[in-house]
C-alpha cells in the first residue's frame, strides 16, 4: 500500500472539523476526492472505513478528556446505543429509497435542510425541547435516513437536534461521533459483503489522517467554551449546507 501525504493532510484537516463540530468529513472530502480523480466507488468505502476509525478513536478520547461520559450503563452511553441502533435501520431504508430519486434533487433537499437547520440554530439560541427517548429515536431515524439516501446529513441533524434537546455542546458532538460508528461499520461491511473492491492506498492515507486528528480534536473540544462551540456548530452547519447547494450548480 502507498501512503499519500496530500490525502493524509486533507483527511487530517477535515477530520479535525468533523470531530469538533460533529459534522463535515464526508461532505467535504467527497468533492475533494472527486476533484483528485477518484471514483465514487473508491470514495464511499474509503470514507466509511476511515470514518469508522475516527468514530472509535474520537469516542475514546472524548471519554478520556471528559467531554462525555461513555461508561457502559450511563445515560449518554444509552443515548449512543439508541441513536446507533435506529441509525442502522434508518440508513438502510434511506439507501433503498435512494434508487428512485435523482442525485440533483437529493442534493438540493439535503443542502437546504442542513443550511436551514444551521440558520434556525443561529436565530433561536434559547429554543429547547424536552428530552425523551422517542424524540431521540425520531431524530436518529430522520438523520440516518438522510445519510442513507444521500451519503450526508447525519452529523448536522443529530448534533443540532441534541442541542435543542438540552444536551450540552461537548456531549452532543461526542455522542454524534460515537453513534455514527454503528452506521459506518454497517455501511463498510455491506460494501465488503457485496464484493466491492476497496482502494486500500486511498483508504490507508485517509485512515491515518483521521486517526492523527482524533486526539487533537477531542482536546480542542475539551478546551472550548460551550456557548462558543454552539455558535460555531451553527455557523459550520450553514456553511456546509450552502456548499452542498453550490456544488449542485457547478
Buried (B, 14 or more C-beta within 10 A) or exposed (E): EEEBEEBBEBBBBBBBBBBBBBBBBBBBBBBBBBEEEBEEEBBBBBBBBBBBBBBBBBBBBBBEBEBBEBEEEEEBBEBBBBBBBBBBBBBBBBBEEBEEEEEEEBBBBBBBBBBEBBBBBBEEEEEEEEBEEEBBBBBBBBBBBBBBBBBBBBBBBBBBBBBBBEBBBBBBBBBBBBBBBBBBBBBBEBBEEEEEEBBBBBBBBBBBBBBBBBBBBBBBBBEBEEEEBBBBBBBBBBBBBBBBBEBBEE
